[in-house]
Amino acid sequence: MKLKKTFIPLVLPLLILTSCNDKDSFKYEGVISDIRVAEVGTTHTVSGVVVKHVYTGQSTPYITGFMLANESGCIYVWGETVAKTVKVGEKVKVEGKKAYYVPQTDEGAAAASGYKGQLQLTNPVLIENIGGEHDIPSKAITSIDNINEVTRHAVNDDISNNIYRAIGRVTKTIGGDYTNYYLYDRNREDAISFYTQSNGKDYAWLEPYVDKYVDMTFIAINAKPGNALWRGLPVLVNDDSITISNEDEAKYAAERALKTLLDSYSDETKVSVKNTDELLEGVKLSYSSKSELVSISETTDGFDINFKKPSTETEVEVEITASYKGASSKVIKKIKLGVEVKHQAISISEALSKETGTEVIIEGILSRKTYKSGTDDPLGGFIIDSTGSIVVYNDAPYMASLANATEGNKVMLKGTIDRYISTNTAESGYTGDVQLRNTELLFVDGANNPIPSEAIEEKTVEWIQSQPATNNISSKVFKVTAKIIKSTGYATSYSLKDPNNLDKSLSVYSQRSGSDFSWLDPYADQVVTLYVGVQNLQLRSGSPNWRCCPIQIISAN
């Protein structure tokens, strides 16, 4: 594979990999898969091509290691001294000790999710450097059609340092003094975020490609286990002249619209859909059906699709047409109506009484979705029934079991009761963030149901924040009166202040720099009554810091 020369600023070495005659005496050594299964701490010798340097240093990036690839795969060599002596494209031989690296702040999440960490060789010794400018061995690179072929892996799948090649669109977000870069798939939904220890300065070479489709080689460098999210390291751009046709854009838009409808509905249901696409301006959507069980009426900004309940289970079809700049694409959604629910759920209060690791089936109202960084896929959400509430933390491999459910829907979920203890709460007597993990969506009614309020207690912000770690209130939903505070700067954040004691506040927990709570903006600096869920606990200077998820504004005072 011929690798394309790309412009890179001075913070990075010039990345040019071209073919070169090998010395007959140089042979690749070290099988990466063998190192993965070897004991931690064992010594290994590996030879291969220097693929990419890795940087740290938030203000001024400096080299801390490098990625080394041979025909069997890729491994991270951690060691500043050796890394500074090798150049990208050189063939080298190193010796080091096998290790897996997990940041201290992620140790609790890693233990809970089975994430091993990033595979690496530590304490490296450079045995030989024959130099040259060499391609990455083609056998080390996996070409993929969709970026979710990487991101859908659970964090306990040991894919760290695997090299991939894909077509995607480079994007960025800026917050304060940092820049985050991403590679979005052609479908505009799936994406991998690029991991940086230098506030994005190590990826400044991506600037010429922002908002362009490219053919890129990248590495799945590590995972954020608390978010169940794999992250990447961009290696090089092979081709920056990739174009996506209007026909393909229309096809992807139609496929995105397909996901707004469920595979089945049990009761009579109305589904409201948009006639535009939020991910691509200029797309027009239309819906039609020949079935007497489906009626479609046009609204101001879309369509209301009404599904009737048949006497027996019946399959119907809805045709979706997406038009974009003169091109169009049609898809058919097959939907089963009158589906009988065959699972038996227990109440949320009963589920909460089960031991950690117990598999349960619950049913309740999806009251607020929560999201993971870098994507529009729901990470989970708050489920409420008449007996209680629980946080869903969906770390299943595809992490999308709530994607086909809308806030207000009644859902039935199968999952495992978990009580997650982070590193900073381990010695506090805290029993862990109460969660339903590894969830599977069994049923959704598609209706807009009110939030059950029977088990929701009315409390003050001060009362919630004063609860000790030994009184586990995670996953509980309360009715509170609070002043909404929006802060901007390094990142957008929200908090709820007690109107009777403004020194007491609850932090709103977000993995998307506050963007998932922009619906609070009309209430900024106002006192409101709302439902708020307690999502997790963080210890701050030894004191409990309960972090929350606003669920619904009841009234504005």
LOROVO-409105 format. One record per residue (C-alpha): residue in three letters; x, y, z. Coordinates in steps of 0.1 Angstrom, whole numbers, padded with zeros to 4 digits, always signed. Example, Ala and Ser with C-alpha at 12.3 -4.5 7.8 and 13.67 -1.06 7.14 Angstrom:
<pts>
ala+0123-0045+0078ser+0137-0011+0071
</pts>
This chain:
<pts>
met+0000+0000+0000lys+0014+0034-0010leu+0011+0059+0018lys+0004+0095+0008lys+0025+0124+0019thr+0006+0148+0041phe+0013+0183+0054ile+0021+0182+0091pro+0031+0213+0112leu+0063+0215+0132val+0048+0199+0163leu+0050+0165+0146pro+0077+0148+0125leu+0070+0148+0088leu+0050+0116+0080ile+0062+0102+0048leu+0063+0064+0043thr+0076+0051+0011ser+0090+0018-0001cys+0126+0010+0005asn+0148-0020-0002asp+0151-0041+0030lys+0183-0055+0043asp+0182-0092+0038ser+0194-0097+0073phe+0164-0079+0089lys+0135-0102+0097tyr+0103-0093+0116glu+0104-0107+0151gly+0077-0109+0178val+0041-0120+0173ile+0018-0094+0188ser-0010-0120+0194asp+0014-0141+0214ile+0024-0110+0235arg-0013-0104+0243val-0017-0138+0259ala+0016-0137+0277glu+0020-0129+0314val+0023-0093+0323gly+0059-0085+0332thr+0074-0110+0307thr+0102-0097+0284his+0097-0097+0247thr+0117-0087+0216val+0098-0072+0187ser+0109-0057+0154gly+0089-0037+0129val+0082-0003+0114val+0078+0028+0135val+0043+0039+0126lys+0036+0069+0148his+0049+0088+0177val+0026+0094+0207tyr+0027+0127+0225thr+0018+0141+0259gly+0021+0176+0274gln-0010+0199+0274ser+0007+0231+0265thr+0038+0219+0246pro+0036+0183+0231tyr+0065+0161+0236ile+0072+0125+0226thr+0064+0098+0252gly+0064+0066+0230phe+0057+0052+0196met+0036+0026+0178leu+0055-0003+0163ala+0040-0026+0136asn+0050-0058+0120glu+0030-0083+0099ser+0014-0097+0131gly+0000-0064+0143cys+0009-0033+0163ile+0021-0025+0198tyr+0028+0006+0218val+0064+0011+0230trp+0063+0034+0260gly+0096+0052+0268glu+0105+0087+0260thr+0143+0081+0257val+0140+0054+0231ala+0111+0070+0213lys+0131+0102+0206thr+0159+0082+0189val+0136+0066+0162lys+0119+0081+0132val+0086+0073+0116gly+0092+0047+0088glu+0124+0032+0103lys+0127-0005+0109val+0138-0011+0145lys+0141-0039+0170val+0133-0033+0206glu+0131-0053+0238gly+0106-0045+0266lys+0083-0058+0293lys+0046-0066+0285ala+0022-0043+0304tyr-0014-0030+0302tyr-0019+0007+0310val-0051+0020+0327pro-0051+0056+0340gln-0057+0057+0378thr-0089+0076+0374asp-0103+0047+0352glu-0092+0018+0373gly-0127+0013+0389ala-0145+0015+0356ala-0119-0009+0340ala-0124-0035+0367ala-0162-0033+0364ser-0162-0036+0326gly-0133-0060+0321tyr-0112-0035+0302lys-0075-0046+0304gly-0060-0013+0292gln-0036-0005+0264leu-0012-0032+0255gln+0024-0019+0256leu+0061-0027+0261thr+0076-0007+0289asn+0113-0001+0299pro+0123-0005+0262val+0158-0011+0250leu+0167-0003+0214ile+0185-0034+0200glu+0188-0024+0164asn+0178+0004+0140ile+0184-0002+0103gly+0166+0031+0094gly+0150+0036+0061glu+0115+0048+0051his+0091+0019+0051asp+0054+0013+0046ile+0033-0001+0074pro+0031-0039+0067ser-0001-0044+0048lys-0010-0075+0069ala-0012-0053+0100ile-0039-0031+0085thr-0076-0040+0085ser-0098-0022+0060ile-0133-0015+0072asp-0165-0003+0056asn-0180+0014+0086ile-0163+0030+0116asn-0187+0012+0139glu-0167-0020+0131val-0143-0005+0156thr-0165+0014+0180arg-0190-0013+0185his-0165-0035+0202ala-0170-0038+0240val-0141-0025+0260asn-0134-0060+0272asp-0125-0069+0236asp-0087-0065+0235ile-0083-0045+0203ser-0059-0019+0216asn-0033-0009+0190asn-0051-0026+0161ile-0046-0006+0128tyr-0076+0002+0106arg-0082+0019+0073ala-0116+0036+0066ile-0132+0064+0047gly-0147+0091+0069arg-0152+0128+0075val-0128+0147+0097thr-0145+0170+0122lys-0135+0189+0153thr-0150+0206+0183ile-0133+0235+0202gly-0137+0242+0239gly-0115+0267+0257asp-0079+0258+0250tyr-0085+0223+0236thr-0096+0209+0203asn-0111+0174+0199tyr-0109+0157+0165tyr-0131+0129+0152leu-0135+0107+0122tyr-0172+0103+0112asp-0184+0076+0090arg-0201+0083+0057asn-0234+0077+0073arg-0228+0108+0095glu-0237+0088+0127asp-0209+0065+0137ala-0176+0082+0148ile-0144+0075+0166ser-0129+0103+0187phe-0091+0108+0186tyr-0074+0104+0220thr-0051+0133+0229gln-0030+0141+0259ser-0020+0174+0244asn-0054+0192+0241gly-0055+0184+0204lys-0022+0201+0196asp-0007+0168+0185tyr-0033+0166+0158ala-0030+0201+0143trp-0019+0184+0111leu-0055+0173+0106glu-0066+0210+0101pro-0065+0209+0063tyr-0088+0179+0063val-0115+0192+0087asp-0150+0188+0071lys-0135+0168+0043tyr-0140+0131+0035val-0107+0112+0035asp-0092+0077+0033met-0075+0075+0066thr-0053+0050+0085phe-0058+0051+0123ile-0052+0030+0154ala-0076+0020+0181ile-0053+0033+0208asn-0073+0028+0240ala-0107+0029+0256lys-0125+0051+0281pro-0141+0023+0302gly-0164+0046+0321asn-0180+0056+0288ala-0176+0022+0271leu-0159+0040+0243trp-0129+0031+0221arg-0107+0060+0210gly-0084+0064+0180leu-0050+0077+0170pro-0049+0091+0135val-0018+0079+0116leu-0020+0094+0081val-0043+0104+0053asn-0040+0082+0023asp-0063+0101+0000asp-0081+0135+0006ser-0100+0136-0027ile-0128+0113-0016thr-0163+0125-0026ile-0197+0113-0015ser-0224+0114-0042asn-0258+0130-0037glu-0273+0096-0043asp-0253+0081-0014glu-0261+0111+0008ala-0298+0105+0001lys-0294+0068+0008tyr-0277+0074+0042ala-0304+0099+0051ala-0332+0074+0043glu-0314+0048+0064arg-0312+0073+0093ala-0349+0080+0090leu-0355+0043+0091lys-0343+0042+0127thr-0370+0066+0138leu-0395+0037+0135leu-0395+0006+0156asp-0397-0030+0144ser-0430-0036+0163tyr-0457-0018+0182ser-0481-0036+0205asp-0508-0009+0210glu-0523+0018+0190thr-0495+0043+0186lys-0488+0077+0171val-0452+0084+0160ser-0442+0120+0151val-0413+0122+0126lys-0395+0151+0109asn-0394+0160+0072thr-0358+0171+0075asp-0326+0154+0085glu-0307+0170+0115leu-0274+0157+0103leu-0275+0170+0067glu-0291+0203+0057gly-0311+0201+0025val-0326+0166+0029lys-0363+0163+0025leu-0381+0132+0039ser-0415+0118+0031tyr-0435+0088+0044ser-0462+0067+0028ser-0480+0033+0034lys-0505+0013+0015ser-0518-0004+0047glu-0552+0004+0061leu-0537+0000+0096val-0514+0030+0089ser-0525+0066+0085ile-0501+0094+0078ser-0509+0131+0082glu-0486+0160+0074thr-0477+0184+0102thr-0459+0218+0102asp-0424+0202+0103gly-0430+0166+0095phe-0456+0138+0097asp-0477+0120+0123ile-0478+0083+0116asn-0507+0065+0133phe-0505+0027+0138lys-0537+0009+0146lys-0539-0022+0168pro-0550-0052+0148ser-0569-0082+0162thr-0540-0104+0154glu-0503-0097+0148thr-0499-0082+0114glu-0469-0069+0094val-0472-0036+0075glu-0448-0016+0054val-0439+0021+0055glu-0420+0036+0026ile-0395+0064+0034thr-0381+0086+0006ala-0351+0109+0011ser-0344+0136-0015tyr-0311+0155-0016lys-0300+0179-0043gly-0319+0162-0071ala-0311+0127-0060ser-0335+0104-0040ser-0335+0071-0023lys-0363+0049-0010val-0363+0023+0018ile-0390+0001+0032lys-0396-0004+0069lys-0414-0036+0078ile-0433-0033+0111lys-0452-0058+0132leu-0484-0045+0148gly-0503-0060+0177val-0472-0078+0190glu-0479-0097+0222val-0454-0090+0250lys-0441-0123+0261his-0418-0113+0289gln-0426-0110+0326ala-0411-0079+0343ile-0406-0071+0380ser-0410-0037+0395ile-0380-0014+0397ser-0381-0014+0435glu-0378-0052+0435ala-0350-0051+0409leu-0331-0026+0432ser-0333-0052+0460lys-0314-0078+0440glu-0277-0085+0445thr-0251-0071+0421gly-0248-0093+0390thr-0285-0105+0391glu-0302-0105+0357val-0336-0088+0358ile-0364-0076+0335ile-0380-0043+0343glu-0407-0021+0327gly-0410+0016+0330ile-0411+0050+0313leu-0379+0062+0296ser-0379+0096+0311arg-0345+0111+0300lys-0318+0097+0278thr-0281+0102+0285tyr-0254+0102+0259lys-0218+0092+0254ser-0191+0115+0242gly-0186+0120+0204thr-0218+0103+0192asp-0256+0106+0191asp-0260+0071+0204pro-0278+0070+0238leu-0255+0057+0266gly-0285+0050+0287gly-0311+0069+0306phe-0335+0071+0336ile-0363+0045+0337ile-0392+0052+0362asp-0422+0032+0373ser-0446+0036+0401thr-0422+0020+0426gly-0389+0037+0419ser-0363+0046+0393ile-0330+0033+0379val-0302+0044+0356val-0296+0024+0325tyr-0259+0023+0316asn-0258+0005+0283asp-0223-0009+0277ala-0234-0037+0254pro-0211-0040+0224tyr-0233-0020+0201met-0245+0004+0228ala-0277+0012+0211ser-0305-0006+0228leu-0323+0027+0236ala-0317+0042+0201asn-0352+0030+0190ala-0369+0044+0221thr-0381+0079+0226glu-0384+0098+0259gly-0419+0091+0271asn-0421+0056+0257lys-0428+0027+0280val-0400+0002+0276met-0391-0033+0288leu-0355-0040+0294lys-0334-0070+0303gly-0302-0063+0321thr-0279-0069+0350ile-0280-0050+0383asp-0247-0033+0390arg-0233-0010+0416tyr-0203+0007+0402ile-0176+0020+0426ser-0150+0044+0411thr-0114+0047+0424asn-0122+0079+0443thr-0152+0064+0462ala-0137+0030+0471glu-0127+0039+0507ser-0158+0060+0515gly-0183+0033+0524tyr-0202+0040+0493thr-0220+0009+0479gly-0217+0022+0442asp-0236+0039+0415val-0268+0019+0410gln-0271+0009+0374leu-0288-0016+0350arg-0260-0026+0326asn-0257-0048+0295thr-0292-0040+0286glu-0314-0055+0258leu-0345-0037+0247leu-0374-0062+0247phe-0404-0040+0241val-0413-0003+0235asp-0448+0010+0231gly-0440+0041+0211ala-0465+0062+0231asn-0459+0095+0249asn-0466+0085+0285pro-0464+0108+0316ile-0437+0102+0341pro-0450+0081+0371ser-0447+0103+0402glu-0459+0079+0429ala-0423+0071+0442ile-0408+0105+0435glu-0400+0123+0468glu-0399+0161+0471lys-0365+0173+0485thr-0343+0203+0484val-0310+0207+0465glu-0293+0212+0499trp-0308+0180+0513ile-0296+0160+0483gln-0261+0174+0484ser-0258+0169+0521gln-0264+0131+0520pro-0233+0112+0530ala-0217+0085+0508thr-0231+0058+0531asn-0267+0069+0521asn-0267+0057+0485ile-0293+0079+0467ser-0279+0071+0432ser-0305+0063+0406lys-0332+0080+0426val-0354+0107+0411phe-0365+0137+0432lys-0388+0167+0428val-0369+0198+0436thr-0371+0236+0432ala-0338+0250+0419lys-0322+0279+0401ile-0308+0268+0367ile-0272+0280+0362lys-0254+0278+0328ser-0217+0284+0327thr-0195+0287+0296gly-0157+0288+0292tyr-0136+0257+0290ala-0168+0239+0283thr-0205+0245+0288ser-0218+0232+0321tyr-0250+0234+0341ser-0258+0233+0378leu-0289+0235+0400lys-0287+0259+0430asp-0309+0258+0460pro-0329+0291+0459asn-0329+0293+0497asn-0291+0287+0500leu-0272+0295+0468asp-0240+0281+0483lys-0256+0246+0478ser-0257+0233+0443leu-0259+0201+0422ser-0236+0196+0392val-0253+0184+0361tyr-0234+0153+0348ser-0226+0154+0311gln-0202+0135+0288arg-0208+0158+0259ser-0196+0192+0274gly-0232+0201+0283ser-0246+0199+0248asp-0271+0172+0258phe-0287+0197+0282ser-0291+0226+0259trp-0329+0222+0264leu-0323+0239+0298asp-0312+0272+0281pro-0346+0288+0281tyr-0347+0284+0319ala-0311+0297+0326asp-0311+0320+0357gln-0347+0311+0365val-0361+0293+0395val-0380+0262+0383thr-0396+0231+0398leu-0383+0199+0381tyr-0377+0162+0383val-0340+0155+0387gly-0322+0121+0389val-0291+0115+0409gln-0267+0098+0385asn-0235+0092+0404leu-0212+0102+0433gln-0179+0119+0431leu-0158+0126+0462arg-0144+0161+0463ser-0118+0168+0490gly-0134+0140+0509ser-0169+0154+0507pro-0197+0137+0487asn-0205+0155+0454trp-0237+0140+0440arg-0240+0147+0403cys-0274+0148+0387cys-0294+0145+0355pro-0323+0170+0350ile-0353+0150+0337gln-0383+0173+0332ile-0393+0209+0340ile-0426+0208+0358ser-0431+0246+0362ala-0411+0278+0360asn-0416+0302+0389
</pts>
